[in-house]
Amino acid sequence: MKQNKKKWWIIGISALIIVLIAGGVTFFVLNKSADKQAKDAAEEFTNQLAAQKYTQLGDQVTSKSLKDLGFTKKEMEEKYETIFNGLGVKNIKVSNLNVTPGENSHSYQLTYDLNMQTSLGKLKTQNYKSTISKEDDAWKVDWLPALIFPGMVKDDKVRLLTDEAKRGDIVDRNQKKLATIGNFNEAGIIPEKLGEGDEKTKNIMVISQKLDVPAEDINHALEQKWVQADSFVPIKTILTGDLKESPGLTYAQKELRTYPLNQATAHLIGYVGEVSAEDIEKNPKLNVGDIIGKTGLERYFDKKLRGKNGGEIKIINDRTKEESSLQKVAKKDGETVQLTIDAAVQKKAFDSLGSEAGAVTMINPQNGDLLALVSTPSYDANQMAAGISASDYKKYSEDKRTPFLARYATRYAPGSTFKTITAGIGLDLGVTKPDKIRHIDGLKWQKDSSWGNYFVTRVHDKPTVNMTDALVYSDNIYFTQEGLEIGKDRLTAGLKKFDFNQEFNLPFSMEPAQISNNGLNTDILLADTSYGQGELLMSPVQQAVAYTAIANGGKMVYPKLAAGEKQLAAKQAIKTESANLVKDALVKTVSDPAGTAHKLASNHRIAAKTGTAELKQKQGEDGLENGFLYAFDADNPNYLMLGMIENVKGRGGSSLVIEKLKPVIDSMY
């Protein structure tokens, strides 16, 4: 009997233990499940924040917390959107997320940190705390305004005060401004002054005609969400001309980037514009509304010119008048960029080219300073910065004369100006000699019958020709024969001393100069190359740099555009005596009445070489002809000009280039 009682006692105790264990396990599992659900709720809320999906936050917070504050889900979501988007918030990162049990089984304590970037830069780490409660069998975050920014209460507003950095100027060598900030009039409309109905429609049409802006664009501007009856609605920036009057039309002052020389420097300086989505994708530090350099030096030196905006983000309570500073950054104005360009020379060269399609490069052959880089036709850089209309932009883009093309950086066959390089290489090798005579009969020549129908031609029928004669009269046959005697290997080696196939350290794009496509592999190609045609390709900048060796005792200087930038030391491309012999011949090219550059003759000792390059598919065909001129002062070589005009055939050839650009040379004195 006692044994049975003992047996049942043991069974009872065991059952009790099992019940207690089961209950404990159930309690543990249930609590573990609640912990996980609360943690999941916290992660879901903060993940939506990090992804900036503000319209999905309403489903992650308790309805009771919103109701207690007098908010709807939509109002709460819109508050995030308005504040965070208005501040340019991006790159939100969540860290130190912690969910711990609260004072009772129905809540948890939530803490986390947020790091983010505003339009003012990186914001210091923000520390957040709230609770997580169970509502309708789901765990959700109890929302409060302090989850926007710590310390915020219901009546608080967030305001961004911007202190915009002033964009730095671009100036020439004499501190003359080439790009700066100017004040302009902006035409706008006050909607309530347009009238109603037919009167409003009529007034909009009148304004459309006076401003040359489509009525559709004006109506679109007036329909923007922010527009109120008394708002000033910007329509068009007025760059020049009188201010038109009309009901509803008014004007305000506007600061805008301006280019004093405008078209004369458009290709070089470029222009600014508002950032695009693509710009921001490439550089996440940019914000919507930022003004950046779009082309030219404005783009290349953008970071230096733009500086850094400053400002302050304040949390303000209009009711209590209390305010606190969330972020404060001092602005840093952009730096000034000084160029080696001489504005007066730049303007003179641009005006001298006039309506021609051409280019001028002016360089100091002693130190490499680029004094002018001009390309025509050009475009209105001020119009581009102010916001060009689609129709006006289309006119530029469809213009067959390609006004956006920077011709000074575009490669062309250099033509007869290149003979000076062949002469220098020949003199260095001893192939070319000042007293060496070549006997040439007639106006055309070929090496032998293997050339078939191909002949090299010249203009002057001179039976005996030396190097000076060949430069003065620009004899193609003489330099063909010299080039063949030099040979492809030695000519190629000599040209490489002038940095063919090498890039220059300049703040704009330019393909390297080219000797040929695949080597000088035929005698005909070698012949053509020797007098500046064949497959030779050089931009006006590259030509000017190469020709500095003739003006500078055989030393080729490297080009420099920005003052203070590092520059490679000049290199000895040919011997000093070779350069001086070529230079003396170029002086005679000007002084000799029969010389091709005699029209440049003046009281100064000018050395010059003209040239034309004909572009055609095969011999016997007519092709376009580009004219070239390079000139420098033989006694005081503080300038070397390389000028080019396209399509000069039948218009005077290289003589047209002299006629157009002689005033530029005269202005150097």
C-alpha positions as CSV (number, residue, x, y, z in Angstrom):
1,M,0.0,0.0,0.0
2,K,2.8,2.3,0.9
3,Q,4.6,1.4,-2.2
4,N,1.5,2.3,-4.3
5,K,1.2,5.7,-2.6
6,K,4.9,6.4,-3.2
7,K,4.5,5.4,-6.8
8,W,1.6,7.8,-7.4
9,W,3.4,10.6,-5.6
10,I,6.4,10.2,-7.9
11,I,4.1,10.2,-11.0
12,G,2.3,13.3,-9.7
13,I,5.6,15.2,-9.1
14,S,6.8,14.2,-12.6
15,A,3.7,15.3,-14.2
16,L,3.9,18.7,-12.4
17,I,7.5,19.1,-13.6
18,I,6.5,18.3,-17.1
19,V,3.6,20.8,-17.0
20,L,6.0,23.5,-15.5
21,I,8.6,22.8,-18.2
22,A,6.0,22.9,-21.0
23,G,4.6,26.1,-19.6
24,G,8.1,27.6,-19.4
25,V,8.9,26.5,-22.9
26,T,5.7,28.0,-24.2
27,F,6.3,31.2,-22.3
28,F,9.9,31.3,-23.8
29,V,8.7,30.6,-27.3
30,L,5.9,33.2,-27.1
31,N,8.3,35.8,-25.7
32,K,10.9,34.9,-28.3
33,S,8.3,35.3,-31.0
34,A,7.3,38.7,-29.6
35,D,10.9,39.8,-29.5
36,K,11.4,38.9,-33.1
37,Q,8.2,40.5,-34.2
38,A,9.1,43.7,-32.5
39,K,12.6,43.6,-34.0
40,D,11.1,43.0,-37.4
41,A,8.8,46.0,-37.0
42,A,11.7,48.2,-36.1
43,E,13.8,47.0,-39.1
44,E,10.9,47.5,-41.5
45,F,10.3,51.1,-40.3
46,T,14.0,52.0,-40.5
47,N,14.5,50.2,-43.8
48,Q,11.8,52.2,-45.4
49,L,13.5,55.4,-44.0
50,A,16.9,54.4,-45.4
51,A,15.3,53.7,-48.8
52,Q,13.5,57.0,-48.5
53,K,10.1,55.3,-49.2
54,Y,8.3,57.8,-47.0
55,T,4.8,56.9,-48.5
56,Q,5.2,53.4,-46.9
57,L,5.9,54.6,-43.4
58,G,2.3,55.0,-42.4
59,D,1.7,51.3,-42.3
60,Q,4.6,50.8,-40.0
61,V,3.4,53.0,-37.1
62,T,0.5,52.6,-34.6
63,S,-2.7,54.4,-35.4
64,K,-3.1,55.4,-31.8
65,S,0.2,57.3,-31.7
66,L,-0.8,59.3,-34.8
67,K,-4.3,59.9,-33.4
68,D,-2.9,61.2,-30.1
69,L,-0.9,63.7,-32.1
70,G,-3.7,64.7,-34.5
71,F,-2.0,63.2,-37.6
72,T,-3.3,61.0,-40.3
73,K,-1.0,58.5,-42.0
74,K,-0.9,60.7,-45.1
75,E,0.0,63.8,-43.2
76,M,2.8,62.0,-41.4
77,E,4.2,60.7,-44.7
78,E,3.9,64.1,-46.4
79,K,5.7,65.7,-43.5
80,Y,8.7,63.3,-44.0
81,E,8.6,64.0,-47.8
82,T,8.4,67.8,-47.4
83,I,11.2,68.0,-44.8
84,F,13.6,65.4,-46.1
85,N,13.2,66.3,-49.8
86,G,13.3,70.0,-49.0
87,L,16.6,69.5,-47.2
88,G,18.0,67.4,-50.0
89,V,18.4,64.4,-47.7
90,K,20.1,61.4,-49.2
91,N,22.4,58.5,-48.3
92,I,20.5,57.6,-45.1
93,K,22.3,54.9,-43.1
94,V,20.8,53.1,-40.1
95,S,23.1,52.0,-37.3
96,N,22.9,50.8,-33.6
97,L,19.4,49.5,-34.0
98,N,18.3,48.1,-30.6
99,V,14.9,46.7,-29.4
100,T,14.7,45.8,-25.7
101,P,11.7,44.7,-23.6
102,G,9.7,47.6,-22.1
103,E,8.1,48.1,-18.7
104,N,5.4,45.6,-19.5
105,S,4.7,42.8,-21.9
106,H,2.9,45.1,-24.4
107,S,5.8,47.3,-25.4
108,Y,9.5,47.5,-26.3
109,Q,12.0,50.3,-26.2
110,L,13.4,51.3,-29.6
111,T,16.7,53.2,-30.2
112,Y,18.6,53.7,-33.4
113,D,21.0,56.1,-35.1
114,L,20.7,57.8,-38.5
115,N,23.5,59.2,-40.6
116,M,22.5,61.2,-43.7
117,Q,23.6,63.8,-46.1
118,T,21.7,67.1,-46.7
119,S,22.3,69.8,-49.3
120,L,24.7,71.3,-46.8
121,G,26.8,68.1,-46.5
122,K,27.1,65.3,-44.0
123,L,24.9,65.7,-41.0
124,K,26.2,64.7,-37.6
125,T,24.8,61.4,-36.3
126,Q,21.2,61.7,-35.1
127,N,20.1,59.5,-32.1
128,Y,16.4,58.4,-32.0
129,K,14.2,56.6,-29.4
130,S,10.6,55.6,-29.2
131,T,8.5,52.5,-28.3
132,I,7.1,49.6,-30.2
133,S,3.6,48.5,-29.3
134,K,1.2,45.8,-30.2
135,E,-1.8,46.9,-32.2
136,D,-4.3,44.5,-33.9
137,D,-2.1,41.5,-33.3
138,A,0.9,43.3,-35.0
139,W,3.9,45.1,-33.5
140,K,4.4,48.7,-34.8
141,V,6.4,51.7,-34.0
142,D,4.8,54.4,-31.8
143,W,5.4,57.5,-34.0
144,L,6.2,61.0,-32.7
145,P,7.7,64.1,-34.4
146,A,11.1,63.4,-32.7
147,L,11.5,60.5,-35.2
148,I,11.9,63.1,-37.9
149,F,14.7,64.8,-36.0
150,P,15.4,64.3,-32.3
151,G,13.8,66.9,-30.1
152,M,11.1,67.9,-32.5
153,V,7.5,68.4,-31.3
154,K,4.2,68.7,-33.1
155,D,4.3,72.5,-33.8
156,D,8.0,72.5,-35.0
157,K,8.9,73.3,-38.6
158,V,12.2,72.7,-40.3
159,R,13.7,75.5,-42.4
160,L,16.7,75.6,-44.6
161,L,18.5,78.9,-44.9
162,T,21.0,78.7,-47.9
163,D,24.1,80.9,-48.2
164,E,25.1,80.2,-51.8
165,A,28.8,80.3,-52.6
166,K,29.8,82.7,-55.3
167,R,31.2,81.0,-58.4
168,G,34.8,82.0,-59.0
169,D,35.7,84.2,-62.1
170,I,37.7,83.0,-65.0
171,V,40.2,85.8,-66.0
172,D,42.8,86.4,-68.7
173,R,46.5,87.0,-68.1
174,N,45.7,90.7,-67.3
175,Q,42.8,89.9,-64.9
176,K,40.2,90.8,-67.5
177,K,37.1,88.8,-66.8
178,L,36.2,86.0,-69.2
179,A,33.5,84.5,-67.0
180,T,31.9,86.2,-64.0
181,I,28.5,86.9,-62.3
182,G,26.3,89.6,-63.8
183,N,22.9,91.1,-63.0
184,F,20.1,90.6,-65.5
185,N,16.4,91.2,-65.7
186,E,14.1,88.3,-65.5
187,A,10.7,88.6,-67.1
188,G,7.9,87.1,-65.0
189,I,4.1,87.2,-64.6
190,I,1.9,88.1,-61.6
191,P,-1.2,85.8,-62.3
192,E,-3.8,88.0,-60.6
193,K,-2.8,90.9,-62.9
194,L,-3.6,88.9,-66.1
195,G,-7.4,89.2,-65.6
196,E,-9.9,86.4,-66.1
197,G,-11.3,84.4,-69.0
198,D,-10.8,85.9,-72.5
199,E,-8.9,88.8,-71.1
200,K,-6.4,86.5,-69.5
201,T,-6.0,84.5,-72.7
202,K,-5.4,87.7,-74.7
203,N,-2.8,89.0,-72.3
204,I,-0.9,85.7,-72.3
205,M,-0.8,85.8,-76.1
206,V,0.5,89.4,-76.1
207,I,3.2,88.4,-73.6
208,S,4.0,85.4,-75.7
209,Q,4.7,87.6,-78.7
210,K,6.7,90.2,-76.8
211,L,8.9,87.7,-75.1
212,D,9.1,85.3,-78.0
213,V,8.0,82.5,-75.7
214,P,5.3,80.0,-76.8
215,A,2.0,80.6,-75.0
216,E,1.9,76.9,-74.1
217,D,5.2,77.3,-72.1
218,I,3.7,80.3,-70.3
219,N,0.5,78.4,-69.4
220,H,2.6,75.5,-68.2
221,A,4.6,77.8,-65.9
222,L,1.4,79.3,-64.5
223,E,0.0,75.9,-63.7
224,Q,2.8,74.8,-61.4
225,K,1.6,73.7,-57.9
226,W,3.4,76.4,-56.0
227,V,2.0,79.3,-58.0
228,Q,-0.4,81.7,-56.1
229,A,-2.4,84.6,-57.3
230,D,0.3,87.1,-56.2
231,S,3.3,85.0,-57.1
232,F,6.1,86.1,-59.4
233,V,6.3,83.4,-62.0
234,P,9.6,83.5,-64.0
235,I,9.2,83.2,-67.7
236,K,12.4,84.3,-69.4
237,T,15.8,85.9,-68.7
238,I,16.3,89.1,-70.7
239,L,20.0,89.3,-71.8
240,T,19.8,92.4,-74.0
241,G,17.2,94.9,-75.4
242,D,14.4,97.0,-73.9
243,L,12.0,95.7,-71.3
244,K,8.6,95.2,-72.8
245,E,5.4,96.2,-71.0
246,S,2.1,94.3,-70.9
247,P,-0.6,93.6,-68.3
248,G,0.6,91.0,-65.9
249,L,4.2,91.2,-67.1
250,T,6.8,92.4,-64.6
251,Y,10.6,92.1,-64.0
252,A,13.0,91.1,-61.2
253,Q,16.7,91.2,-60.9
254,K,18.6,87.9,-61.3
255,E,22.2,87.0,-60.9
256,L,23.5,84.9,-63.7
257,R,26.8,83.7,-65.1
258,T,27.9,85.9,-67.9
259,Y,30.7,85.9,-70.5
260,P,31.9,89.3,-71.5
261,L,33.5,88.1,-74.7
262,N,30.7,85.7,-75.3
263,Q,31.0,84.1,-78.7
264,A,34.7,85.0,-79.0
265,T,35.5,82.6,-76.1
266,A,32.5,80.3,-76.1
267,H,34.3,77.1,-77.2
268,L,37.2,77.7,-74.7
269,I,35.3,78.9,-71.6
270,G,32.1,76.9,-72.2
271,Y,29.0,77.7,-70.1
272,V,27.2,76.6,-66.9
273,G,23.8,75.1,-66.4
274,E,21.6,73.4,-63.8
275,V,22.5,69.8,-62.9
276,S,20.7,66.9,-64.6
277,A,19.9,63.6,-63.1
278,E,22.8,62.1,-65.0
279,D,25.1,64.7,-63.4
280,I,24.0,63.7,-59.9
281,E,24.4,60.0,-60.7
282,K,28.0,60.7,-61.7
283,N,28.7,62.9,-58.7
284,P,26.4,62.1,-55.7
285,K,27.7,65.2,-53.9
286,L,25.6,67.4,-56.3
287,N,22.1,68.4,-55.4
288,V,19.0,69.3,-57.5
289,G,19.2,73.0,-58.4
290,D,23.0,73.2,-58.3
291,I,24.7,75.1,-61.1
292,I,27.7,73.4,-62.6
293,G,30.0,73.8,-65.6
294,K,28.6,72.0,-68.6
295,T,31.3,72.5,-71.2
296,G,34.8,74.0,-71.7
297,L,36.9,75.3,-68.9
298,E,33.7,75.9,-66.8
299,R,33.4,72.1,-66.7
300,Y,37.1,71.3,-66.4
301,F,37.6,73.6,-63.4
302,D,34.1,73.2,-62.0
303,K,35.1,72.0,-58.5
304,K,37.5,74.8,-58.1
305,L,35.2,77.5,-59.5
306,R,32.0,76.3,-57.7
307,G,33.2,76.4,-54.2
308,K,30.8,75.1,-51.5
309,N,27.5,76.4,-50.5
310,G,26.9,77.1,-46.8
311,G,23.7,77.7,-44.8
312,E,21.8,76.5,-41.7
313,I,19.1,74.0,-41.0
314,K,16.9,75.2,-38.1
315,I,14.1,73.7,-36.2
316,I,11.6,76.5,-35.4
317,N,8.4,76.7,-33.4
318,D,6.3,79.6,-34.6
319,R,4.1,79.3,-31.5
320,T,6.8,79.4,-28.8
321,K,9.3,81.3,-30.9
322,E,11.9,78.8,-29.9
323,E,14.5,77.6,-32.4
324,S,17.5,75.3,-32.5
325,S,20.2,74.8,-35.1
326,L,20.4,71.3,-36.6
327,Q,23.2,71.9,-39.0
328,K,25.3,75.0,-39.8
329,V,28.0,75.2,-42.5
330,A,30.0,78.2,-43.6
331,K,30.1,78.8,-47.3
332,K,33.3,78.7,-49.3
333,D,33.3,80.9,-52.4
334,G,34.8,79.5,-55.6
335,E,38.4,80.3,-56.6
336,T,39.4,82.5,-59.5
337,V,41.0,80.7,-62.4
338,Q,43.6,82.7,-64.3
339,L,44.5,81.8,-67.9
340,T,47.4,82.7,-70.1
341,I,44.9,84.0,-72.7
342,D,45.1,87.6,-73.7
343,A,41.5,88.8,-74.1
344,A,42.4,91.6,-76.5
345,V,44.2,89.1,-78.9
346,Q,41.3,86.6,-78.5
347,K,38.8,89.2,-79.5
348,K,40.9,90.6,-82.4
349,A,41.3,87.1,-83.8
350,F,37.6,86.2,-83.5
351,D,36.6,89.5,-85.2
352,S,39.2,89.0,-87.9
353,L,37.9,85.6,-88.9
354,G,34.4,87.1,-89.1
355,S,31.9,84.7,-90.9
356,E,34.6,82.2,-91.9
357,A,34.8,78.7,-90.6
358,G,38.3,78.6,-89.1
359,A,40.5,78.8,-86.1
360,V,43.4,80.8,-84.6
361,T,45.9,79.6,-82.1
362,M,48.3,82.2,-80.7
363,I,51.2,80.9,-78.5
364,N,54.3,82.5,-77.0
365,P,57.1,80.3,-78.6
366,Q,59.5,81.0,-75.7
367,N,57.4,79.9,-72.8
368,G,54.4,78.1,-74.2
369,D,51.7,80.5,-73.0
370,L,48.6,80.2,-75.1
371,L,47.5,83.7,-75.9
372,A,44.4,83.0,-78.0
373,L,42.3,79.9,-78.9
374,V,39.6,80.9,-81.3
375,S,37.1,78.9,-83.3
376,T,34.4,80.2,-85.8
377,P,31.5,80.0,-86.3
378,S,30.6,80.2,-82.6
379,Y,27.5,80.2,-80.4
380,D,25.9,82.5,-77.8
381,A,27.3,81.3,-74.4
382,N,25.2,83.8,-72.5
383,Q,22.1,82.4,-74.1
384,M,23.2,78.9,-73.1
385,A,23.8,79.8,-69.5
386,A,20.4,81.7,-69.3
387,G,18.5,78.7,-70.6
388,I,18.3,78.3,-74.4
389,S,15.0,77.4,-75.9
390,A,14.6,74.1,-77.7
391,S,14.1,75.8,-81.1
392,D,17.2,78.0,-80.7
393,Y,19.3,75.0,-79.7
394,K,18.0,73.0,-82.7
395,K,19.2,75.8,-85.0
396,Y,22.7,75.4,-83.6
397,S,22.7,71.6,-83.7
398,E,21.4,71.4,-87.2
399,D,23.8,74.1,-88.6
400,K,26.0,72.4,-91.2
401,R,28.8,74.8,-90.2
402,T,29.0,73.0,-86.8
403,P,29.2,76.0,-84.5
404,F,29.8,73.8,-81.4
405,L,33.0,72.4,-82.9
406,A,36.2,73.7,-81.4
407,R,38.3,73.9,-84.6
408,Y,41.5,74.8,-82.8
409,A,41.5,71.3,-81.2
410,T,40.3,69.5,-84.4
411,R,42.8,67.7,-86.6
412,Y,43.4,68.6,-90.2
413,A,46.1,67.8,-92.8
414,P,48.5,70.7,-92.1
415,G,49.5,71.4,-95.8
416,S,52.6,73.3,-96.8
417,T,53.2,74.9,-93.4
418,F,54.5,71.4,-92.5
419,K,57.4,71.7,-95.0
420,T,59.3,73.6,-92.3
421,I,59.4,70.5,-90.1
422,T,60.5,68.3,-93.0
423,A,63.3,70.9,-93.7
424,G,64.4,70.9,-90.1
425,I,64.6,67.1,-90.0
426,G,66.5,67.0,-93.3
427,L,69.0,69.6,-92.1
428,D,69.6,67.7,-88.9
429,L,70.3,64.5,-90.9
430,G,72.5,66.3,-93.5
431,V,70.2,65.3,-96.3
432,T,69.0,68.9,-96.7
433,K,71.7,71.5,-97.1
434,P,71.3,75.3,-97.7
435,D,73.5,75.2,-100.8
436,K,72.1,71.9,-102.2
437,I,70.4,72.3,-105.6
438,R,67.8,70.1,-107.0
439,H,67.1,70.2,-110.7
440,I,63.4,69.9,-111.4
441,D,61.7,70.3,-114.8
442,G,58.0,71.2,-115.2
443,L,55.1,71.4,-112.8
444,K,54.6,67.7,-112.1
445,W,56.9,64.8,-111.2
446,Q,56.8,61.1,-110.3
447,K,59.5,58.8,-109.0
448,D,59.0,56.3,-111.8
449,S,56.3,54.5,-113.8
450,S,55.4,52.4,-110.7
451,W,53.4,55.5,-109.6
452,G,51.1,55.0,-112.5
453,N,48.9,58.1,-113.0
454,Y,50.0,59.7,-109.7
455,F,52.1,62.9,-109.9
456,V,53.2,65.4,-107.4
457,T,52.5,69.0,-108.7
458,R,53.9,72.5,-107.9
459,V,52.9,76.0,-108.8
460,H,56.2,77.6,-110.0
461,D,58.3,76.1,-112.9
462,K,61.7,76.8,-111.4
463,P,64.4,74.5,-112.9
464,T,66.9,74.8,-110.0
465,V,65.7,74.8,-106.4
466,N,67.4,74.9,-103.0
467,M,65.8,74.7,-99.6
468,T,65.2,78.5,-99.3
469,D,63.6,78.6,-102.7
470,A,61.4,75.6,-101.9
471,L,60.1,77.3,-98.8
472,V,59.7,80.8,-100.4
473,Y,57.8,79.4,-103.4
474,S,56.3,76.4,-101.5
475,D,57.6,73.7,-103.8
476,N,55.9,70.3,-103.3
477,I,58.3,68.5,-105.7
478,Y,61.4,69.6,-103.9
479,F,60.1,68.4,-100.5
480,T,58.8,65.1,-102.1
481,Q,62.4,64.4,-103.3
482,E,63.9,65.4,-99.9
483,G,61.4,63.2,-98.1
484,L,62.2,60.2,-100.3
485,E,65.9,60.6,-99.6
486,I,65.3,61.0,-95.9
487,G,63.3,57.7,-95.9
488,K,60.3,56.6,-94.0
489,D,62.2,55.4,-90.9
490,R,64.3,58.5,-90.4
491,L,61.3,60.8,-91.2
492,T,59.1,58.9,-88.7
493,A,61.9,59.1,-86.0
494,G,62.3,62.8,-86.6
495,L,58.6,63.5,-86.4
496,K,58.3,61.6,-83.1
497,K,60.6,64.3,-81.6
498,F,57.7,66.7,-82.1
499,D,55.5,64.5,-79.9
500,F,53.3,62.9,-82.6
501,N,50.9,60.3,-81.0
502,Q,51.4,62.1,-77.6
503,E,48.8,64.0,-75.6
504,F,49.4,67.5,-74.2
505,N,48.5,68.4,-70.6
506,L,45.7,70.8,-71.5
507,P,42.2,71.2,-69.9
508,F,40.4,70.3,-73.1
509,S,40.0,67.2,-75.3
510,M,42.2,66.9,-78.3
511,E,43.3,63.7,-80.2
512,P,47.1,63.3,-80.6
513,A,48.8,64.4,-83.8
514,Q,49.0,61.5,-86.4
515,I,51.8,60.7,-88.8
516,S,49.8,58.0,-90.7
517,N,47.2,55.4,-90.2
518,N,49.5,52.3,-90.4
519,G,53.0,53.6,-91.1
520,L,54.6,55.3,-94.1
521,N,54.4,52.0,-96.1
522,T,54.5,53.3,-99.6
523,D,56.7,55.9,-101.4
524,I,53.6,57.8,-102.5
525,L,52.5,58.2,-98.9
526,L,56.0,59.1,-97.8
527,A,56.1,61.7,-100.6
528,D,52.7,63.2,-99.7
529,T,53.6,63.3,-96.0
530,S,56.8,65.2,-96.7
531,Y,54.9,68.2,-98.0
532,G,52.1,68.1,-95.4
533,Q,49.4,65.9,-96.8
534,G,49.1,62.1,-97.0
535,E,47.6,60.9,-93.7
536,L,49.1,63.6,-91.5
537,L,46.6,65.0,-89.0
538,M,47.3,67.9,-86.7
539,S,45.1,70.3,-84.8
540,P,46.0,74.0,-85.1
541,V,47.2,73.8,-81.5
542,Q,49.5,70.9,-82.3
543,Q,50.8,72.7,-85.4
544,A,51.5,75.9,-83.4
545,V,53.4,73.9,-80.7
546,A,55.5,72.0,-83.3
547,Y,56.4,75.2,-85.1
548,T,57.6,76.9,-81.9
549,A,60.9,74.9,-82.5
550,I,61.5,77.0,-85.6
551,A,61.0,80.2,-83.7
552,N,62.8,79.1,-80.6
553,G,66.2,77.8,-81.7
554,G,65.0,74.2,-82.2
555,K,63.4,73.9,-78.8
556,M,59.7,72.9,-78.9
557,V,57.8,74.4,-75.9
558,Y,54.8,72.7,-74.3
559,P,51.6,74.6,-74.3
560,K,50.1,76.1,-71.1
561,L,46.7,77.5,-70.6
562,A,46.1,77.9,-66.9
563,A,48.5,80.2,-65.0
564,G,50.5,78.3,-62.3
565,E,50.0,74.8,-63.9
566,K,52.9,72.5,-64.2
567,Q,54.5,72.4,-67.6
568,L,57.1,70.1,-69.1
569,A,60.5,71.6,-69.9
570,A,61.0,72.5,-73.6
571,K,62.6,69.8,-75.7
572,Q,65.2,70.0,-78.4
573,A,63.2,68.8,-81.4
574,I,65.8,69.9,-84.0
575,K,69.3,71.5,-83.9
576,T,69.6,75.2,-83.2
577,E,71.4,75.8,-86.5
578,S,68.7,73.9,-88.4
579,A,65.9,75.9,-86.9
580,N,67.7,79.2,-87.6
581,L,68.3,78.2,-91.3
582,V,64.6,77.5,-91.7
583,K,63.6,80.7,-89.9
584,D,65.8,82.8,-92.2
585,A,64.0,81.1,-95.2
586,L,60.7,82.1,-93.7
587,V,61.8,85.7,-93.3
588,K,62.6,85.7,-97.0
589,T,59.1,84.1,-97.6
590,V,57.7,87.4,-96.4
591,S,60.4,89.9,-97.7
592,D,60.7,88.4,-101.2
593,P,58.1,89.9,-103.5
594,A,57.5,86.5,-105.0
595,G,57.2,84.9,-101.6
596,T,53.9,83.2,-100.7
597,A,53.6,85.4,-97.5
598,H,54.8,88.7,-99.0
599,K,51.5,90.3,-98.1
600,L,52.7,90.3,-94.5
601,A,55.7,92.5,-95.2
602,S,56.0,95.4,-92.8
603,N,58.5,97.4,-90.8
604,H,59.0,94.3,-88.6
605,R,61.1,91.2,-89.4
606,I,58.3,88.7,-89.7
607,A,58.9,85.0,-90.5
608,A,55.9,83.2,-92.1
609,K,54.8,80.1,-94.0
610,T,51.5,79.6,-95.8
611,G,49.9,76.4,-96.9
612,T,46.9,74.7,-98.3
613,A,45.7,71.1,-97.9
614,E,43.3,69.7,-100.4
615,L,40.9,67.1,-99.3
616,K,40.0,64.6,-102.1
617,Q,39.5,60.9,-102.6
618,K,42.0,60.6,-105.5
619,Q,44.2,62.6,-107.8
620,G,42.4,64.5,-110.5
621,E,39.3,65.1,-108.4
622,D,38.3,68.5,-107.1
623,G,38.2,68.6,-103.3
624,L,37.7,71.1,-100.5
625,E,40.8,73.1,-99.7
626,N,41.8,74.4,-96.3
627,G,44.2,77.4,-96.0
628,F,46.9,77.8,-93.3
629,L,49.2,80.5,-92.1
630,Y,51.8,80.6,-89.4
631,A,53.8,83.6,-88.5
632,F,56.1,84.9,-85.8
633,D,58.5,87.8,-85.1
634,A,62.0,86.6,-86.1
635,D,63.8,89.1,-83.8
636,N,61.5,89.0,-80.8
637,P,59.5,85.8,-80.9
638,N,57.0,86.6,-78.2
639,Y,54.1,85.3,-80.4
640,L,53.5,82.6,-83.0
641,M,50.2,82.6,-84.8
642,L,48.7,79.6,-86.5
643,G,45.6,80.5,-88.5
644,M,43.3,78.3,-90.5
645,I,40.3,78.9,-92.7
646,E,38.2,76.1,-94.3
647,N,37.2,75.8,-97.9
648,V,39.4,78.5,-99.5
649,K,39.5,77.0,-102.9
650,G,38.5,79.5,-105.6
651,R,38.6,82.3,-102.9
652,G,42.3,83.1,-102.9
653,G,43.7,80.0,-101.1
654,S,46.2,80.8,-98.4
655,S,46.1,84.5,-99.5
656,L,42.6,84.7,-98.0
657,V,44.0,83.6,-94.7
658,I,46.7,86.3,-94.8
659,E,44.1,88.9,-95.8
660,K,41.8,87.9,-92.8
661,L,44.5,87.5,-90.2
662,K,47.1,90.2,-91.0
663,P,45.2,92.6,-88.6
664,V,45.9,90.1,-85.8
665,I,49.6,90.1,-86.5
666,D,49.6,93.9,-86.8
667,S,47.9,94.1,-83.4
668,M,50.8,92.3,-81.7
669,Y,52.9,95.5,-82.3
